Amino acid sequence: MAGKAKVTELEDLHKKVSNYYMDALDCGDDISSGTLNAINTFLKQNEVVVDRRESDNMSKLTTEFAKLIKSKDK
């Protein structure tokens, strides 16, 4: 049986997952609904919250993310 993961290993894994999702959003390719759901779940599980009024980038990201979801629902 393997021992517990070290905090640094978990931090590295978290960073890699986060970077993977950012790369998926940045590449400009069509993103599957499964990937969009995984990104949404990742954000929720990590309690990511932002005041959109204070962040132009987050406001834009929210808008773009909503557009992607709507286009997948068609």
VENBELLIN-V471916 format. One record per residue. N is the residue number from 1. RES is the residue in one letter. D_CENTER is the distance of its C-alpha to the mean C-alpha in Angstrom with 2 decimals. Layout:
n: [N;N]
res: [RES;RES]
d_center: [D_CENTER;D_CENTER]
This chain:
n: [1;2;3;4;5;6;7;8;9;10;11;12;13;14;15;16;17;18;19;20;21;22;23;24;25;26;27;28;29;30;31;32;33;34;35;36;37;38;39;40;41;42;43;44;45;46;47;48;49;50;51;52;53;54;55;56;57;58;59;60;61;62;63;64;65;66;67;68;69;70;71;72;73;74]
res: [M;A;G;K;A;K;V;T;E;L;E;D;L;H;K;K;V;S;N;Y;Y;M;D;A;L;D;C;G;D;D;I;S;S;G;T;L;N;A;I;N;T;F;L;K;Q;N;E;V;V;V;D;R;R;E;S;D;N;M;S;K;L;T;T;E;F;A;K;L;I;K;S;K;D;K]
d_center: [31.60;29.01;28.71;25.84;23.01;23.44;21.13;20.69;19.68;17.00;15.73;15.81;13.96;11.12;11.16;11.37;8.43;6.27;8.57;8.47;5.07;6.42;9.64;8.96;8.25;11.14;13.58;14.81;15.40;15.16;11.98;13.07;12.65;11.87;8.81;7.73;8.88;7.24;3.58;5.89;7.79;5.82;5.63;9.15;10.43;9.86;11.52;9.49;12.01;13.36;16.68;16.15;19.84;19.47;16.70;17.34;14.14;12.08;14.65;14.33;10.55;11.24;14.17;12.75;10.01;13.06;15.19;13.16;13.29;16.95;17.82;16.69;18.88;21.91]
